[in-house]
Amino acid sequence: MIPVKEADDLTKFMAVADANKIIAYLSASYMAAQDSASRAEFKRLADELRRVSGQKT
């Protein structure tokens, strides 16, 4: 996980369109996951992508 203070430095490090493409795959995996730990990890990864692309989490 990227510490919050460093995440601010990474804002707009990734294009929004690219982040959203990856988030779509994570969303499908989230929906297919059967346990809460997996779902939490997919959500965390999507939030990190949103953060580095400058989107709201």
KOLTORFI-250791 format. One record per residue: residue number from 1; residue in three letters; x, y, z of N, C-alpha, C, O, CB in turn. Coordinates in steps of 0.1 Angstrom, whole numbers. Atoms other than C-alpha are relative to their C-alpha. Glycine has a CB too. Example, Ala and Ser with C-alpha at 12.3 -4.5 7.8 and 13.67 -1.06 7.14 Angstrom:
+-----+------+-------+-------+-------+-------+-------+-------+-------+-------+-------+-------+-------+-------+-------+-------+-------+
|  nr | rest |   n_X |   n_Y |   n_Z |  ca_X |  ca_Y |  ca_Z |   c_X |   c_Y |   c_Z |   o_X |   o_Y |   o_Z |  cb_X |  cb_Y |  cb_Z |
+-----+------+-------+-------+-------+-------+-------+-------+-------+-------+-------+-------+-------+-------+-------+-------+-------+
|   1 |  ALA |     9 |   -12 |     0 |   123 |   -45 |    78 |     9 |    12 |     0 |    19 |    12 |     7 |   -10 |     0 |    12 |
|   2 |  SER |    -9 |   -11 |     0 |   137 |   -11 |    71 |    -8 |    11 |     8 |    -3 |    22 |     9 |     4 |     5 |   -14 |
+-----+------+-------+-------+-------+-------+-------+-------+-------+-------+-------+-------+-------+-------+-------+-------+-------+
This chain:
+-----+------+-------+-------+-------+-------+-------+-------+-------+-------+-------+-------+-------+-------+-------+-------+-------+
|  nr | rest |   n_X |   n_Y |   n_Z |  ca_X |  ca_Y |  ca_Z |   c_X |   c_Y |   c_Z |   o_X |   o_Y |   o_Z |  cb_X |  cb_Y |  cb_Z |
+-----+------+-------+-------+-------+-------+-------+-------+-------+-------+-------+-------+-------+-------+-------+-------+-------+
|   1 |  MET |     8 |   -12 |     0 |     0 |     0 |     0 |     9 |    12 |     0 |    19 |    13 |     7 |   -10 |     0 |    12 |
|   2 |  ILE |    -8 |   -13 |     0 |    13 |    35 |    -8 |    -4 |     9 |    11 |   -16 |    11 |    13 |    -3 |     7 |   -14 |
|   3 |  PRO |     4 |    -9 |   -11 |    15 |    57 |    22 |    -7 |    13 |    -5 |    -4 |    17 |   -16 |    13 |     4 |     8 |
|   4 |  VAL |     8 |   -11 |     5 |    -9 |    86 |    20 |     9 |    12 |    -4 |     6 |    19 |   -14 |   -10 |     5 |    11 |
|   5 |  LYS |    -8 |   -12 |     4 |    18 |   113 |    20 |     7 |    -2 |   -13 |     9 |     8 |   -20 |    11 |     3 |    11 |
|   6 |  GLU |    -7 |     2 |    13 |    36 |    97 |   -10 |   -11 |    -1 |   -11 |    -8 |     2 |   -22 |     8 |   -13 |     1 |
|   7 |  ALA |    10 |     1 |    10 |     3 |    91 |   -27 |    -4 |    13 |    -6 |    -7 |    15 |   -18 |   -13 |    -7 |     6 |
|   8 |  ASP |     2 |   -13 |     5 |    -2 |   128 |   -30 |    10 |     4 |   -11 |     6 |    11 |   -20 |     0 |    10 |    12 |
|   9 |  ASP |   -10 |    -3 |    10 |    30 |   130 |   -49 |    -2 |    -8 |   -13 |     2 |    -4 |   -24 |    14 |    -4 |     5 |
|  10 |  LEU |     3 |     8 |    12 |    17 |   103 |   -73 |   -13 |     3 |    -7 |   -16 |    -3 |   -17 |     0 |   -15 |     4 |
|  11 |  THR |    12 |    -4 |     6 |   -15 |   120 |   -81 |     2 |     4 |   -15 |    12 |    11 |   -18 |    -7 |    12 |     7 |
|  12 |  LYS |    -1 |    -1 |    14 |   -20 |   120 |  -119 |    12 |    -7 |    -6 |    17 |    -3 |   -17 |     1 |    15 |    -3 |
|  13 |  PHE |   -11 |     8 |     5 |     8 |    95 |  -123 |    -4 |    -9 |   -10 |     3 |   -14 |   -19 |     7 |    -8 |    12 |
|  14 |  MET |     6 |     9 |     9 |   -15 |    74 |  -143 |   -12 |     7 |    -7 |   -20 |    14 |     0 |    -5 |   -14 |     7 |
|  15 |  ALA |    12 |    -6 |     7 |   -41 |    84 |  -169 |   -13 |    -6 |     5 |   -13 |   -17 |     8 |     1 |    -2 |   -16 |
|  16 |  VAL |    13 |     4 |    -5 |   -77 |    83 |  -158 |    -5 |   -12 |    -8 |   -11 |   -22 |    -3 |   -10 |    11 |     1 |
|  17 |  ALA |     6 |    10 |     9 |   -87 |    62 |  -188 |     7 |   -13 |     2 |     0 |   -24 |     2 |     2 |     4 |   -15 |
|  18 |  ASP |    -7 |    13 |    -3 |   -60 |    36 |  -181 |    -4 |    -6 |    13 |    -6 |   -18 |    14 |    16 |     3 |    -1 |
|  19 |  ALA |     4 |     5 |   -14 |   -69 |    34 |  -144 |   -14 |    -6 |    -1 |   -16 |   -17 |     5 |     1 |    11 |    10 |
|  20 |  ASN |    13 |     5 |     1 |  -105 |    29 |  -153 |    -1 |   -13 |    -7 |   -10 |   -21 |    -4 |    -9 |    10 |    -7 |
|  21 |  LYS |    -1 |    13 |     7 |   -97 |     1 |  -177 |     4 |   -12 |    10 |    -2 |   -22 |    10 |     9 |     0 |   -12 |
|  22 |  ILE |    -4 |    10 |   -10 |   -79 |   -18 |  -149 |   -10 |    -2 |    10 |   -13 |   -13 |    15 |    14 |     4 |     6 |
|  23 |  ILE |    10 |     1 |   -10 |  -106 |   -10 |  -124 |   -12 |    -8 |    -5 |   -18 |   -15 |     3 |    -5 |    15 |     4 |
|  24 |  ALA |    10 |     8 |     5 |  -131 |   -26 |  -147 |     3 |   -15 |     2 |    -6 |   -23 |     6 |    -3 |     3 |   -15 |
|  25 |  TYR |    -4 |    14 |    -3 |  -112 |   -59 |  -144 |    -1 |    -3 |    15 |    -5 |   -14 |    19 |    14 |    -3 |    -5 |
|  26 |  LEU |     1 |     2 |   -14 |  -109 |   -55 |  -107 |   -14 |    -1 |     5 |   -18 |    -9 |    14 |     7 |    11 |     8 |
|  27 |  SER |    14 |     1 |    -4 |  -146 |   -49 |  -104 |    -6 |   -14 |    -4 |   -14 |   -19 |     4 |    -8 |    11 |    -8 |
|  28 |  ALA |     5 |    13 |     4 |  -154 |   -81 |  -123 |     5 |   -11 |    10 |    -2 |   -20 |    14 |     5 |    -4 |   -14 |
|  29 |  SER |    -6 |    10 |   -10 |  -130 |  -100 |   -99 |    -7 |     2 |    13 |    -9 |    -8 |    21 |    15 |     2 |     1 |
|  30 |  TYR |     7 |    -3 |   -13 |  -147 |   -83 |   -69 |   -13 |    -7 |     0 |   -17 |   -13 |    10 |    -1 |    15 |     2 |
|  31 |  MET |    13 |     6 |     1 |  -181 |   -95 |   -81 |     1 |   -15 |     1 |    -8 |   -22 |     6 |    -7 |     5 |   -12 |
|  32 |  ALA |    -1 |    14 |     0 |  -168 |  -130 |   -86 |     6 |    -6 |    13 |     4 |   -18 |    16 |     9 |    -4 |   -12 |
|  33 |  ALA |    -6 |     4 |   -13 |  -150 |  -132 |   -52 |   -10 |    -5 |     9 |   -21 |     1 |    10 |     9 |    11 |     6 |
|  34 |  GLN |    10 |     6 |   -10 |  -167 |  -154 |   -26 |     4 |     3 |    14 |    -4 |     0 |    23 |     0 |   -14 |    -3 |
|  35 |  ASP |    -4 |    -3 |   -14 |  -148 |  -142 |     5 |     3 |    15 |     2 |     7 |    22 |    -8 |    12 |    -8 |     4 |
|  36 |  SER |    -2 |   -14 |    -2 |  -146 |  -108 |    21 |    14 |     5 |     0 |    16 |    16 |    -4 |    -6 |     3 |    14 |
|  37 |  ALA |   -14 |    -4 |     0 |  -108 |  -108 |    23 |     4 |     4 |   -15 |    10 |    14 |   -17 |     9 |   -11 |     5 |
|  38 |  SER |    -3 |    -3 |    14 |  -106 |  -110 |   -15 |    -7 |    13 |    -5 |    -1 |    21 |   -12 |    -5 |   -12 |    -9 |
|  39 |  ARG |     8 |   -12 |     4 |  -133 |   -84 |   -20 |     7 |    13 |     6 |     8 |    23 |    -1 |   -14 |     0 |     5 |
|  40 |  ALA |    -7 |   -12 |    -6 |  -114 |   -60 |     4 |    12 |     3 |    -8 |    16 |    15 |    -9 |     3 |    -3 |    15 |
|  41 |  GLU |   -12 |    -2 |     7 |   -82 |   -65 |   -15 |    -3 |     6 |   -14 |     4 |    16 |   -18 |     8 |   -13 |    -2 |
|  42 |  PHE |     4 |    -6 |    13 |   -99 |   -58 |   -49 |    -4 |    15 |     2 |    -1 |    23 |    -7 |   -11 |    -8 |    -7 |
|  43 |  LYS |     5 |   -14 |    -3 |  -115 |   -26 |   -34 |    13 |     8 |     3 |    13 |    20 |    -2 |    -9 |     0 |    12 |
|  44 |  ARG |   -12 |    -8 |    -3 |   -81 |   -15 |   -20 |     8 |     3 |   -13 |    13 |    14 |   -14 |     9 |    -8 |    10 |
|  45 |  LEU |    -7 |    -2 |    13 |   -64 |   -20 |   -54 |    -7 |    11 |    -9 |     0 |    19 |   -14 |     2 |   -13 |    -7 |
|  46 |  ALA |     7 |   -10 |     8 |   -91 |     0 |   -72 |     1 |    14 |     6 |     3 |    23 |    -1 |   -15 |    -4 |    -1 |
|  47 |  ASP |    -2 |   -13 |    -7 |   -88 |    28 |   -46 |    14 |     5 |    -3 |    15 |    17 |    -5 |    -3 |    -1 |    15 |
|  48 |  GLU |   -13 |    -4 |     3 |   -51 |    29 |   -51 |     1 |     6 |   -15 |     8 |    16 |   -17 |    11 |   -11 |     2 |
|  49 |  LEU |     0 |    -4 |    14 |   -56 |    32 |   -89 |    -7 |    14 |    -1 |    -2 |    23 |    -8 |    -6 |   -10 |    -9 |
|  50 |  ARG |     7 |   -13 |     0 |   -81 |    60 |   -83 |     9 |    11 |     5 |     9 |    22 |     0 |   -13 |    -1 |     8 |
|  51 |  ARG |    -8 |   -10 |    -7 |   -57 |    78 |   -60 |    12 |     5 |   -10 |    14 |    17 |   -11 |     6 |    -5 |    13 |
|  52 |  VAL |   -11 |    -4 |     8 |   -27 |    77 |   -84 |    -4 |     6 |   -14 |     4 |    13 |   -21 |     9 |   -12 |    -3 |
|  53 |  SER |     5 |    -6 |    13 |   -49 |    88 |  -114 |    -7 |    13 |     3 |   -12 |    20 |    -6 |    -9 |   -10 |    -7 |
|  54 |  GLY |     6 |   -13 |    -4 |   -63 |   118 |   -94 |   -15 |    -1 |     1 |   -21 |    10 |     1 |     4 |    10 |   -10 |
|  55 |  GLN |    14 |     1 |    -2 |   -98 |   104 |   -90 |    -4 |     0 |    15 |     5 |    -3 |    23 |    -6 |   -12 |    -8 |
|  56 |  LYS |     4 |     1 |   -13 |  -119 |   105 |   -59 |    -1 |   -15 |     4 |    -4 |   -23 |    -4 |   -14 |     7 |     2 |
|  57 |  THR |     1 |    14 |    -5 |  -118 |    74 |   -37 |   -12 |    -2 |     8 |   -15 |   -13 |    13 |    13 |    -4 |     8 |
+-----+------+-------+-------+-------+-------+-------+-------+-------+-------+-------+-------+-------+-------+-------+-------+-------+
